[in-house]
Amino acid sequence: MKDKLPHALLVVCVIILMIPGLAWSQDMNWTHFRGSNLNGLSSAVNIPPDWNEGNTRWKTEIHGNGHSSPVVFGNQVWITTATSDGAQLYAVCVDLRTGRIIHDVKVFDVDDRISKHGINTFASPTPCIENGFVYVHFGSLGTACLRTADGSVVWKRTDLKCNHVQGPGSSPVLYKNLLILHYEGTDVRFIIALDKSTGKQVWRTDRPEEPYRALANIGKKAYVTPLIMNVKGKDLLISNGSAVCCAYEPLTGKEVWRVVGGAESTVPMPVAWNGKVFFYTGSVNSPGGGTYTEMFAVDPDGKGDITATNILWKKRDDQAHTQMLTPVVKDGLIYTVNTRNFMMCIDAATGKELWSERLRSDHNASPVIADDIVWFFSVKGDVTATRTGRKPDIVSRIQMDSGIWGTPAFIGKSVIVRTEKYICRIEK
């Protein structure tokens, strides 16, 4: 009996792993904006390089409007959506295998309406998800935790406010027992950590006021998702803004360092590679007319104001407006599309532009790297795939039937794409 028991247990474990929904490889989860590690890197393989309708496993229409990206856990895909006037805010769950809508939950009825930019929606922040729970965020309109099993609401918060002016945009981040949120409006700017189980505040840290004093009021807002990175064995929460990028202790909210720069709304989240952090500033008015943005490379090992000491390089982009997408970095190469629609590759060590190619439309969704291919997605539905490397090597150009604003999820051998009207699963 003793000899047979280990073998029997092994058989049971194998059977469990084969049953859909009971267990799932981590590779099949995509838990945050830009993936489970917040970095836009996927272990997905065999993605069809030139997909078409024949590669569409399912396609499901989603009501309302939303630019939030899909998140995936097990057999569930979650997104948020809203009515065009922002009066009702929803969380929608789709079955990964079939595309069938499992849950369609009206999370909030909104009495106090807010304004938004013409290209934004009231459901632009991406949810985050873990085993059993999904966290949906609509900026100052509300935040909630839902059970993934039945769509029931565990807790809600509607008291956290800032004046977004142009609508919500920052996505939530899970860290240990915390749900971390970035609020940066024209009136108030703060980072807050909630107990993910209860929604109660654990800590709140106001952004420093000094860097914002010289900015026009409209430029003080930002829509950045924070990044967690490890620096010499300690985790840092990196949160950029329109005037300053700050690092915080993620468990306490204590500021560790700051880099001052920029003068207008900031959207892309910071990215990290090889112990360095990279981020865009907001757009700055040039003395000679026009605007420009800069990408900073920063050594994150420091304390206090490290603006004069830890900036490794700056890359200026003239005649550029507020950058929308977040770059992706792998093997020392940064891939991005600027606001003049130039797809480019930048050396992460030096800031030198290695190559660029003009694309035909704006890119708000962030690029993803899967199987050594960089995927770019445009607001007109253009999909451009190029191999990673120091020279351009475009694999394919694909045209979807409507625009792509949210960053797709790459899992297993599939891509989950949300367009303006649908969510679909692409597979070879």
ZATORPA-619848 format. One line per field, with one value per residue: residue in one letter; x, y, z negated of N, C-alpha, C in turn. Coordinates in pm, whole numbers, m for minus. Each point is the difference from the previous one (the first is absolute). Layout:
resn c(a, ...)
n_u c(X, ...)
n_v c(Y, ...)
n_w c(Z, ...)
ca_u c(X, ...)
ca_v c(Y, ...)
ca_w c(Z, ...)
c_u c(X, ...)
c_v c(Y, ...)
c_w c(Z, ...)
//
This chain:
resn c(m, k, d, k, l, p, h, a, l, l, v, v, c, v, i, i, l, m, i, p, g, l, a, w, s, q, d, m, n, w, t, h, f, r, g, s, n, l, n, g, l, s, s, a, v, n, i, p, p, d, w, n, e, g, n, t, r, w, k, t, e, i, h, g, n, g, h, s, s, p, v, v, f, g, n, q, v, w, i, t, t, a, t, s, d, g, a, q, l, y, a, v, c, v, d, l, r, t, g, r, i, i, h, d, v, k, v, f, d, v, d, d, r, i, s, k, h, g, i, n, t, f, a, s, p, t, p, c, i, e, n, g, f, v, y, v, h, f, g, s, l, g, t, a, c, l, r, t, a, d, g, s, v, v, w, k, r, t, d, l, k, c, n, h, v, q, g, p, g, s, s, p, v, l, y, k, n, l, l, i, l, h, y, e, g, t, d, v, r, f, i, i, a, l, d, k, s, t, g, k, q, v, w, r, t, d, r, p, e, e, p, y, r, a, l, a, n, i, g, k, k, a, y, v, t, p, l, i, m, n, v, k, g, k, d, l, l, i, s, n, g, s, a, v, c, c, a, y, e, p, l, t, g, k, e, v, w, r, v, v, g, g, a, e, s, t, v, p, m, p, v, a, w, n, g, k, v, f, f, y, t, g, s, v, n, s, p, g, g, g, t, y, t, e, m, f, a, v, d, p, d, g, k, g, d, i, t, a, t, n, i, l, w, k, k, r, d, d, q, a, h, t, q, m, l, t, p, v, v, k, d, g, l, i, y, t, v, n, t, r, n, f, m, m, c, i, d, a, a, t, g, k, e, l, w, s, e, r, l, r, s, d, h, n, a, s, p, v, i, a, d, d, i, v, w, f, f, s, v, k, g, d, v, t, a, t, r, t, g, r, k, p, d, i, v, s, r, i, q, m, d, s, g, i, w, g, t, p, a, f, i, g, k, s, v, i, v, r, t, e, k, y, i, c, r, i, e, k)
n_u c(84, 108, 35, m128, 10, 132, m5, m83, 78, 103, m69, m37, 127, 39, m92, 35, 127, m61, m58, m68, 65, 50, 79, 96, 72, 104, 52, m107, 71, m81, 63, 81, m7, 21, m93, 27, 101, m109, 49, m118, 59, m14, m36, m99, m35, 55, 15, m113, 106, m92, m62, m113, m114, 81, 72, m120, 36, m11, m116, 9, m120, 57, m100, m44, 77, 119, 106, m62, 116, m2, m49, 88, m88, 70, m127, 39, m67, 59, m99, 15, m119, m47, m110, m39, m102, 51, m127, 37, 60, 58, m6, 70, m48, 100, m62, 121, m67, m111, 43, m65, m91, 85, 63, m106, 90, m113, 121, m14, m94, 28, m10, 121, m42, 96, 89, 21, 117, m5, 130, m37, m8, m115, 45, 96, m5, 108, m88, 7, 60, m56, 46, m118, 83, m83, 91, m112, 51, m70, 121, m30, m42, 109, 19, 15, m26, 10, m87, 103, m33, m51, 105, m13, m48, 132, 51, m41, 65, m67, 74, 73, 36, 3, 38, m44, m105, 89, m51, m36, 116, 34, 78, m75, 75, 10, 21, 35, m31, 68, m94, 91, m41, 3, m11, m11, m61, m82, m75, m4, 112, m33, 77, m83, 18, m82, m56, 57, 2, 27, 99, 38, 19, 115, 25, 29, 57, 0, m19, 131, m25, 126, 17, m119, 64, 102, m72, m46, m114, m25, 126, m69, m84, m20, 36, 97, 30, 6, 130, 7, 114, 89, 48, 102, m94, m27, m128, m16, m86, 9, m28, m20, 25, m81, 37, m28, 107, m78, 90, m80, 3, m20, 62, 70, 37, 105, 19, 60, m45, 48, m56, 41, m109, m25, m103, m39, m127, 15, 22, 114, m4, 75, 118, 36, 133, 56, m96, m48, m47, m97, m14, m119, 45, m74, m85, 104, m36, 34, 112, 36, m94, m123, m9, 50, 31, 30, 86, m20, 130, m41, 108, m79, 132, m88, 20, m118, 34, m19, m71, 86, m31, m125, m17, m13, m118, m12, m116, 31, m131, 56, m82, 23, m119, m97, 99, m57, 70, 8, 130, 64, 67, 92, 88, m29, m115, m27, m124, m27, m110, 57, m29, 116, m38, 113, m4, 56, 130, 13, 127, m35, 118, m34, m121, 93, m58, m35, m131, m64, m131, m47, m92, m114, m4, m77, 89, m113, m30, 44, 123, m2, 93, m18, 74, 65, m128, 19, m109, m37, m82, m75, m35, 62, 52, 103, 46, 109, 56, 97, 102, 31, 71, 127, m69, m71, m98, m81, m74, m87, m98, m79, m118, m29, m120, 66, 4, 128, m58, m48, 92, 17, m62, 125, m71, 84, m96, m55, m73, m24, m74, 4, m99, m36, m25, 112, m8, 122, 2, 128, m1, 119)
n_v c(m122, m1, m107, m30, 47, 15, m121, m39, 60, m54, m113, 14, 36, m101, m78, 51, m13, m115, 24, 55, 108, m127, 3, 89, m15, 46, m73, m58, 69, 103, 32, 76, 130, m42, m85, m125, 36, 54, m92, m48, m88, m82, m113, 66, m111, m8, 129, m13, 8, m61, 27, m73, 10, m70, 95, 48, m40, 122, 62, 82, 45, 116, 13, 119, 79, m40, 55, m57, m50, m112, m58, m97, m83, m113, m33, 105, 79, 102, 83, 131, 52, 99, 54, 50, 14, m121, m21, m101, m66, m78, m120, m41, m123, m41, m109, m30, m110, 66, 99, m94, 97, m6, 117, 74, 58, 62, 56, 104, 66, 87, 71, 11, 47, m50, 91, m11, m41, 55, m28, 48, m93, m34, m89, 90, 14, m74, m102, m52, m117, m77, m107, m1, 99, 94, 94, 71, 87, 105, 8, 130, m74, m70, m79, m124, m91, m90, m93, m68, m69, 110, 78, m57, 110, 3, 103, 122, 88, 106, m5, m72, 128, 32, 117, m110, 80, m91, m34, m119, m45, 29, m107, m85, m13, m132, 15, m126, 60, 73, 91, 31, 125, 54, 106, 56, 98, 90, m69, m132, m42, m129, m80, m103, m67, m87, m43, m91, m47, 124, 46, m32, 129, m35, 66, 127, 29, 125, 31, 19, 110, 8, m121, 5, 77, m27, m111, 13, 42, 19, 41, 20, m39, m126, m99, 0, m120, m20, m5, m131, 43, m95, 72, m78, m86, 127, m22, 62, 91, m10, 126, 7, 124, 103, 11, m119, m77, m76, m40, m101, m12, m113, m39, 114, 14, m32, 130, m62, 27, 105, 3, 125, 11, 79, 24, m119, m28, m100, m89, m20, m128, 2, m25, m127, 11, m116, 9, 38, 123, m13, 130, 30, 119, 90, 49, 60, 124, m8, 60, m85, m43, m45, m131, m53, m129, m56, m92, m31, m21, m71, 22, m102, m14, 60, 119, 52, 124, m93, 110, 56, m112, m38, 111, m114, 20, 93, m40, 107, 18, 74, 101, m57, m57, 2, m74, m93, m72, m115, 32, m87, m66, m47, m70, 100, m33, 129, m47, 96, 73, 105, 120, m6, m111, 26, m121, m23, m24, m1, 28, m94, m38, 48, m47, m65, 72, m128, 7, 46, m10, 77, 6, m50, m51, 64, m12, m40, m116, m63, 0, m121, m62, m83, m101, 98, 28, 124, 6, 77, 84, 34, 127, m32, m79, 82, m118, 44, m104, 22, m64, m50, 108, 16, m79, 83, m78, 67, m69, 88, 34, 16, m14, 47, m45, 26, 121, 1, 16, m118, m30, m76, m113, m37, m111, m93, m29, 87, 85, 68, 38, 119, 4, 99, m111, m70, m121, m38, m129, 35, m103, m59)
n_w c(0, m76, 78, m14, m124, 10, 62, m93, m91, 66, 10, m128, m28, 79, m55, m120, 40, 35, m118, 102, m45, m16, 103, m8, 110, m70, 101, m52, m89, 4, m113, 77, 1, 123, m47, m39, 77, 54, 85, 40, m80, 104, m63, 57, 64, 120, m31, 68, 80, 72, m117, 14, 65, 81, m58, 24, m121, m55, 12, m105, 31, m33, m86, 29, m74, 41, m56, m103, m41, 71, m109, m27, m55, 16, m8, m72, 82, m64, 27, 13, m18, 77, m44, 115, m85, m23, 30, 78, m97, 90, m54, 104, m19, 78, 41, m46, m30, m36, m78, m67, m11, m102, m19, m23, m79, m30, m4, 83, m68, 96, m112, m54, 115, 74, 34, 132, 44, 120, m19, m118, m94, m55, 89, m21, m133, 6, m12, m121, 10, m91, m57, 56, 40, 44, 28, 0, 87, m40, m57, 3, 104, m35, m105, 48, m92, 97, m39, 46, m108, m57, 1, m119, m55, m25, 67, m34, 79, m43, m110, 84, m10, 129, 46, 63, 10, 38, m118, m49, m52, m125, 15, m70, m110, 6, m132, m16, m117, 87, 16, 92, m29, 120, m77, 119, m66, 49, m87, m1, m62, 6, m75, 22, m114, 56, m111, 78, m125, m47, 74, m125, m28, 58, 112, m15, 116, m40, 128, 17, m69, m47, 54, m60, m86, 80, m13, 124, m47, 130, m24, m110, 92, m34, 82, m90, 47, m132, m24, m20, m55, 10, m98, 31, 38, 34, m21, 116, m41, 132, m31, 131, 37, 7, m126, m53, 4, m78, m88, m33, m133, 69, m111, 15, 127, m74, 31, 101, 124, 64, 122, 7, 75, 105, 81, 36, 14, m86, 97, 69, m33, m108, 57, m23, m4, m36, m91, 116, m15, 89, 26, 52, 33, m61, 87, 58, m31, 128, m41, 96, m82, m6, m4, m109, 12, m117, 37, m128, m14, m105, m73, m34, m8, m77, m58, m32, 29, 93, 25, m83, m62, 18, 72, 64, 58, 93, 48, 70, 0, 94, m13, m116, m5, m88, m45, 79, 86, m66, 5, 76, m95, 84, m69, m81, 56, 17, 3, 86, m9, 59, m42, 66, m68, m64, 55, m120, 15, m132, 3, m87, 46, 120, 28, 69, 95, 3, m2, 106, m7, 96, m95, 39, m123, m89, m98, m58, 60, m106, 51, 55, m72, 104, m42, m61, m10, 44, m75, 102, m66, 106, m14, 114, m93, 27, 39, m60, 61, m88, 54, m118, m25, 30, 83, 76, m40, 81, m85, m47, 81, m105, 57, m122, m38, m113, m57, m37, m119, m36, m90, 109, m35, m21, 22, m46, 87, m87, 71, m110, 103, m57, 87, 78, 70, 12, m54, 39, 34, 19, 85, 6)
ca_u c(m84, 88, 62, m99, m58, 55, m44, m142, m9, 47, m108, m104, 47, m3, m141, m45, 57, m64, m139, m5, m56, 47, 138, 37, 139, 21, 16, m133, m59, 44, m76, 2, 37, 130, 38, 11, 118, m10, 113, m28, 70, m85, 60, m82, 74, m76, m105, 2, 59, m82, m132, m117, m124, 15, 69, m86, m68, m132, m11, m118, m29, m7, m81, 60, 131, 108, 135, 76, 57, m48, 84, m39, 39, m70, m87, m76, 54, m77, 21, m103, m65, m86, m86, 73, m8, 63, m100, 7, 133, m19, 107, m49, 85, m22, 63, 116, m10, m113, m39, m131, 1, m34, m51, m12, m37, m1, 68, m32, m84, 72, m84, 83, 72, 126, 32, 107, 49, m76, 51, 0, m128, m15, 47, 133, 93, m5, m13, 102, m71, 73, m86, m122, m43, 41, m8, m31, 30, m50, 50, m78, m138, m18, 86, m74, 50, m106, 33, m3, m87, m139, m13, m53, 88, 54, 2, 4, 40, m32, 38, 135, m31, 86, m58, 73, m27, m15, m43, 94, 94, 97, m48, 40, 109, 1, 130, m24, m140, m40, m43, 61, m66, 66, m93, 73, m90, 40, m21, 78, 83, 42, 4, m67, 0, m115, m1, m75, m111, m106, m9, 35, 130, 117, 80, m21, 110, m22, 113, 62, m63, 93, 22, m121, m41, 23, m77, m139, m90, m41, 112, 35, m62, 74, m82, 107, m7, 128, 81, 76, 127, 90, 130, 92, m71, m116, m101, m36, m117, 38, m121, 33, m106, 24, 113, 100, m8, 39, 8, m55, m4, m137, m77, m25, m25, 106, 76, 142, 70, m79, 65, m88, 9, m127, m85, m135, m56, 80, m83, 67, 58, 144, 43, 128, 87, 139, 19, m23, m139, m16, m135, m22, m53, m109, 47, 56, 1, 135, 17, m12, m132, m27, 17, 83, 3, 128, 9, 109, 53, 36, 49, m95, 66, 28, m93, m23, m10, 113, m7, 131, 104, m30, m49, 107, m11, m130, m24, m101, m81, m54, m130, m85, m98, m1, 16, m112, 29, 117, 94, 35, 145, 53, 139, 67, m59, m130, m84, m107, m50, m20, m126, 7, m23, 122, 40, 145, 75, 97, 97, m31, 122, 52, m105, 16, m102, 63, m76, m138, m82, m124, m127, m100, m104, 38, 9, m25, 26, 144, 52, 27, 96, m27, 74, 98, m68, m63, m132, m51, m143, m37, m139, m77, m3, 122, 88, 131, 85, 140, 89, 89, 136, 59, m36, m143, m34, m145, m51, m133, m90, m135, m105, m119, m122, m22, 118, 49, 45, 53, 112, m45, 61, 63, 5, 8, 17, m112, m4, m133, 1, m123, m13, m102, m132, 1, 117, 13, 116, 73, 81, 46)
ca_v c(122, 116, 18, 44, 129, 112, m9, 37, 145, 61, m13, 96, 135, 16, 13, 133, 100, m12, 45, 146, 79, m41, 46, 74, 44, 144, 57, 26, 113, 135, 48, 145, 77, m42, m134, m34, 66, 142, 35, m19, m118, m118, m129, m60, m49, m42, 95, 14, 130, 75, m58, 49, m52, m143, m23, 49, m113, 55, 146, 33, 143, 54, 122, 120, 46, m18, m21, m85, m120, m124, m78, m141, m93, m125, 2, 124, 125, 112, 137, 92, 81, 103, 70, 112, 117, m30, m14, m137, m59, m145, m99, m108, m119, m85, m132, m6, m110, 11, 137, 27, 91, m70, 101, 138, 57, 145, 20, 132, 105, 124, 120, 118, m27, 70, 22, m82, 36, m64, m132, m85, m57, m5, m132, m17, m76, m146, m70, m100, m122, m110, m115, 24, 139, 97, 135, 91, 137, 101, 127, 62, m50, m112, m119, m110, m137, m95, m142, m48, m117, 35, 142, 79, 107, m19, 135, 114, 133, 111, 123, 42, 94, 104, 57, m53, 93, m69, m138, m85, m71, m81, m134, m45, m96, m84, m28, m73, 13, 137, 48, 132, 86, 129, 109, 123, 92, 141, 50, m78, m105, m89, m145, m61, m146, m54, m142, m58, m81, 80, 132, 105, 63, m41, 123, 99, 96, 107, 31, 126, 116, 97, m10, 32, 139, 80, m54, 42, m90, m110, m91, m68, m132, m111, m121, m99, m121, m18, m118, m57, m58, m32, 68, m52, m80, 68, 41, 140, 38, 114, 65, 121, 101, 104, 84, m69, m145, m31, m138, m13, m132, m42, m41, 112, 124, 98, 35, m36, 98, 66, 63, 107, 27, m5, 116, m21, m131, m118, m120, m131, m44, m26, m137, m30, m100, m7, 85, 141, 33, 90, 57, 122, 118, 63, 90, 125, 104, 37, 146, 39, m36, m144, m76, m120, m89, m65, m127, m1, m124, 37, m97, 13, m20, 132, 53, 143, 51, m56, 55, 45, m102, m137, m11, m58, 66, 52, 1, 102, m22, 131, 10, m109, 35, m94, m139, m77, m140, m35, m82, m132, m14, m136, m19, 128, 79, 59, 13, 96, 83, 133, 62, 30, m130, m70, m119, 10, m84, 85, m71, 33, 39, 132, 91, 20, m57, m95, 4, 48, m12, 74, m72, 89, 47, 14, m122, 22, m128, m21, m118, m123, m91, m141, m85, 87, 91, 115, 25, 136, 5, 140, 39, m31, m145, m53, m81, m13, m95, 9, m80, 75, 9, 132, 43, m24, m124, m10, m133, 9, 113, m57, 99, m44, 66, 125, 48, m66, 99, m72, m90, m139, m99, m112, m112, m130, 14, 85, 143, 50, 137, 80, 110, 95, m63, m140, m66, m122, m84, m36, m118, m68)
ca_w c(0, m8, 130, 97, m34, 76, 139, 4, m15, 124, 99, m38, 33, 146, 39, m41, 90, 132, m6, 16, m108, m131, m15, 120, 1, m17, 133, 54, m71, 40, m114, m13, 118, 52, m41, m140, m56, 33, 85, 142, 51, m9, 35, 105, 116, 118, 37, 146, 30, 97, m23, 72, m58, m20, m128, m109, m64, m33, 7, m81, m7, m135, m1, m58, 46, m96, 51, m90, 60, m63, m91, 12, m104, 25, 119, 3, 54, m55, 45, m48, 102, m58, 94, 61, m87, m128, m107, m52, 16, m1, 11, 87, 2, 117, m8, 87, 95, 94, 27, m59, m115, m124, m93, 49, m128, m15, m127, m52, 59, m28, m8, 25, 125, 20, 141, 54, 132, 108, 34, m118, m41, m145, m43, 59, m84, 13, m129, m33, m38, m64, m21, m75, m11, 99, m54, 110, m42, 93, m48, m106, 4, m92, 2, m62, 5, 33, 2, 137, 11, 27, 35, m112, m46, m135, m58, 92, m49, 91, m70, 39, 107, 53, 121, 115, 111, 127, m24, m72, 86, m74, m35, m134, m11, m119, m61, m125, m42, 33, 131, 6, 97, 28, 30, 28, 67, m5, m137, m97, 58, m108, 16, m114, m6, m70, m32, 112, m51, m59, 63, m95, 24, m77, m3, 105, 8, 97, 86, m40, 63, 60, 145, 76, m19, 120, 112, 21, m70, 86, 17, m125, m7, 61, 15, 1, m81, m68, 26, m111, 42, m110, 8, m102, m98, m57, 97, 9, 78, 83, 48, 73, 6, 99, m40, m80, m17, m137, m46, m135, m62, 31, m117, m90, 73, m26, 119, m4, 83, 103, 115, 46, 143, 69, m28, 51, m32, 33, 12, m5, m127, 8, 32, m63, 61, m47, m117, 35, 26, 114, 5, 77, m66, 71, 106, m46, 103, 43, 12, 140, 50, 2, m123, 9, m116, m19, m72, m96, m56, m136, m96, m111, m128, m54, m98, 12, 136, 75, 136, 48, m19, 41, 137, 81, 129, 40, 145, 28, 120, 36, 67, m49, m102, m112, 38, m48, m30, m82, 77, m50, 8, m13, 44, 16, 108, m32, 119, m27, 110, m54, 40, 143, 63, 37, m74, m11, m93, m72, m84, m140, m71, 43, 49, 144, 86, 91, 125, m11, 120, m14, 9, 60, m92, m140, m81, m143, m66, m20, 69, m75, 62, m18, 94, 67, 94, m63, 59, m18, 30, 21, m25, 122, 17, 62, m84, 62, m70, 43, m82, m87, 51, 22, 134, 21, 71, m14, 33, 60, m25, m6, m18, m72, 49, m72, m70, m120, m97, m115, 30, m1, m88, 71, m94, 65, 145, 40, m27, m31, 51, m14, 93, m44, m5, m33, m56, 78, m26, 121, m26, 121)
c_u c(86, 63, m97, m51, 61, m45, m145, m18, 44, m108, m110, 40, m5, m143, m52, 50, m65, m142, m5, m60, 48, 143, 42, 145, 8, 15, m135, m72, 63, m73, m11, 9, 144, 50, 23, 120, 7, 107, m24, 73, m85, 80, m81, 87, m96, m121, 3, 51, m84, m144, m108, m123, 9, 69, m83, m78, m140, 7, m131, m18, m15, m76, 78, 134, 104, 132, 84, 49, m60, 102, m57, 49, m81, m79, m80, 80, m89, 40, m104, m57, m95, m95, 72, m3, 63, m96, 0, 136, m9, 133, m56, 103, m41, 73, 113, m16, m103, m34, m136, 14, m51, m64, m5, m57, 0, 54, m40, m106, 60, m96, 79, 90, 130, 25, 109, 43, m78, 50, 1, m138, m8, 44, 135, 100, m22, m19, 128, m71, 95, m99, m120, m53, 51, m27, m19, 8, m46, 45, m88, m146, m21, 97, m75, 75, m119, 51, m12, m96, m142, m20, m52, 105, 43, 5, 7, 55, m38, 45, 138, m12, 123, m67, 83, m3, m30, m34, 106, 94, 95, m61, 50, 109, m14, 143, m25, m147, m60, m52, 43, m57, 72, m110, 82, m90, 52, m11, 86, 74, 50, 4, m66, 5, m118, 25, m88, m120, m120, m22, 38, 142, 107, 97, m40, 115, m32, 126, 63, m56, 97, 16, m119, m34, 13, m85, m135, m92, m35, 111, 32, m55, 90, m85, 89, m32, 136, 68, 63, 130, 88, 135, 85, m74, m121, m96, m24, m126, 37, m126, 36, m117, 37, 123, 111, m26, 53, 7, m45, 27, m142, m84, m38, m38, 104, 78, 147, 81, m97, 91, m98, 21, m134, m90, m144, m42, 88, m89, 79, 52, 151, 24, 139, 76, 139, 26, m17, m148, m6, m143, 0, m39, m128, 56, 39, m4, 143, 10, m16, m135, m17, 22, 97, m21, 141, m20, 123, 42, 59, 54, m87, 60, 41, m102, m14, m18, 123, 4, 138, 105, m28, m63, 116, 2, m142, m9, m116, m70, m71, m131, m93, m94, 7, 5, m112, 38, 123, 93, 14, 150, 40, 141, 69, m52, m140, m77, m119, m52, m25, m128, 2, m8, 126, 21, 152, 55, 112, 92, m20, 124, 41, m108, 8, m112, 66, m72, m139, m70, m133, m119, m110, m103, 50, m3, m17, 17, 150, 47, 27, 103, m37, 76, 95, m60, m64, m129, m46, m145, m45, m148, m88, m1, 119, 80, 131, 86, 141, 86, 84, 139, 41, m21, m148, m23, m149, m48, m134, m67, m141, m100, m120, m120, m36, 122, 33, 59, 59, 111, m48, 76, 53, 19, 7, 37, m104, 25, m145, 0, m135, 6, m109, m136, 1, 119, 10, 126, 60, 91, 35, m80)
c_v c(125, 29, 57, 141, 117, m1, 42, 150, 71, m4, 101, 141, 27, 20, 139, 106, m2, 51, 151, 67, m40, 45, 64, 44, 150, 69, 36, 111, 131, 94, 152, 66, m36, m130, m17, 65, 148, 45, m21, m116, m124, m124, m71, m40, m35, 89, 14, 138, 86, m47, 67, m60, m149, m35, 46, m116, 40, 151, 40, 151, 43, 132, 117, 34, m23, m22, m84, m124, m124, m56, m141, m76, m128, 9, 129, 116, 112, 131, 88, 76, 97, 52, 125, 126, m25, m20, m139, m60, m150, m76, m120, m112, m90, m132, m8, m104, 27, 142, 36, 94, m75, 95, 135, 80, 153, 30, 133, 69, 132, 118, 125, m27, 80, 15, m97, 55, m77, m138, m95, m62, 7, m136, m29, m71, m150, m64, m76, m117, m98, m113, 37, 141, 83, 139, 96, 143, 96, 139, 53, m44, m121, m114, m111, m131, m92, m142, m51, m118, 37, 148, 87, 100, m27, 134, 104, 121, 103, 134, 52, 85, 80, 50, m46, 95, m75, m148, m83, m73, m93, m134, m43, m107, m77, m20, m59, 14, 135, 12, 146, 80, 135, 101, 127, 91, 142, 57, m71, m112, m89, m145, m59, m151, m45, m145, m68, m82, 82, 133, 114, 53, m56, 118, 90, 101, 104, 20, 133, 118, 88, m15, 46, 149, 83, m45, 68, m105, m123, m103, m84, m142, m104, m126, m124, m119, m22, m132, m46, m58, m24, 64, m47, m68, 65, 42, 150, 14, 126, 59, 133, 97, 107, 84, m74, m150, m31, m151, m5, m141, m52, m41, 117, 129, 107, 28, m32, 100, 64, 51, 101, 23, m15, 115, m19, m143, m116, m123, m129, m34, m17, m146, m20, m105, 12, 98, 148, 21, 107, 54, 125, 114, 42, 96, 136, 101, 40, 152, 50, m29, m150, m63, m116, m85, m57, m137, 7, m144, 35, m121, 12, m23, 136, 41, 151, 44, m45, 52, 33, m111, m133, m14, m43, 57, 52, m8, 94, m30, 132, m12, m115, 53, m104, m144, m83, m143, m14, m86, m141, m19, m145, m4, 133, 87, 45, 19, 90, 58, 137, 63, 51, m128, m65, m117, m2, m97, 86, m88, 43, 47, 143, 100, 25, m68, m88, m8, 55, m18, 67, m93, 99, 55, 0, m135, 37, m127, m21, m128, m115, m81, m143, m78, 83, 81, 111, 31, 141, 6, 145, 23, m20, m149, m58, m79, m19, m91, 8, m85, 90, 5, 142, 50, m30, m126, m24, m135, 9, 132, m54, 113, m62, 82, 126, 30, m77, 106, m64, m94, m145, m87, m115, m114, m131, 13, 94, 147, 38, 149, 64, 113, 94, m65, m140, m37, m134, m75, m43, m117, m68, m124)
c_w c(0, 135, 102, m25, 78, 145, 15, m12, 127, 106, m28, 39, 149, 48, m34, 96, 137, 1, 10, m122, m138, m27, 131, m11, m18, 134, 62, m76, 48, m94, m14, 138, 39, m64, m148, m67, 38, 99, 149, 62, m24, 38, 108, 119, 112, 27, 153, 41, 93, m9, 83, m66, m28, m131, m119, m58, m46, 0, m66, m6, m146, 4, m58, 63, m108, 70, m94, 73, m66, m97, m3, m122, 18, 128, 11, 58, m52, 65, m68, 118, m68, 107, 49, m86, m138, m114, m62, 36, m24, m5, 77, 1, 116, m20, 101, 110, 109, 41, m56, m119, m123, m100, 71, m116, 8, m139, m64, 85, m43, 2, 35, 121, 4, 150, 43, 134, 106, 37, m119, m21, m152, m56, 65, m92, 14, m137, m34, m67, m68, m24, m88, 3, 118, m57, 116, m52, 109, m44, m112, 0, m88, 25, m72, 15, 24, m13, 143, 18, 41, 37, m113, m49, m144, m72, 111, m72, 106, m58, 38, 126, 43, 127, 120, 120, 130, m17, m69, 96, m74, m41, m137, 7, m131, m48, m138, m39, 41, 143, 7, 116, 10, 37, 24, 83, m4, m140, m103, 72, m113, 49, m124, 12, m85, m37, 105, m46, m43, 71, m93, 27, m93, m11, 116, m6, 107, 82, m43, 78, 79, 151, 84, 0, 126, 118, 13, m61, 83, 16, m122, m10, 66, m7, m4, m91, m67, 39, m131, 57, m121, 23, m119, m115, m64, 111, m8, 85, 77, 61, 65, m3, 99, m32, m70, 2, m139, m22, m145, m53, 17, m120, m91, 72, m24, 129, m20, 83, 99, 111, 57, 149, 66, m40, 45, m29, 48, m1, m14, m139, 17, 41, m57, 81, m62, m115, 25, 27, 109, m1, 86, m93, 71, 105, m59, 114, 32, 13, 144, 60, 7, m135, 23, m124, m11, m64, m90, m29, m136, m76, m126, m138, m56, m103, 20, 144, 79, 144, 55, 1, 70, 138, 88, 141, 20, 152, 29, 131, 34, 77, m39, m106, m112, 50, m62, m40, m90, 83, m60, 22, m21, 56, 32, 111, m39, 131, m33, 130, m59, 56, 143, 82, 55, m95, m6, m102, m57, m83, m145, m76, 30, 38, 149, 76, 105, 134, m26, 134, m25, 17, 36, m97, m143, m72, m147, m81, m9, 71, m95, 79, m36, 106, 87, 115, m81, 76, m36, 50, 9, m26, 123, 29, 73, m103, 76, m86, 56, m92, m90, 62, 31, 142, 23, 83, m18, 53, 71, m36, 16, m18, m70, 45, m77, m86, m126, m91, m124, 44, m5, m100, 85, m98, 78, 146, 58, m29, m28, 33, m26, 102, m51, m19, m60, m91, 71, m42, 132, m33, 131, 28)
//
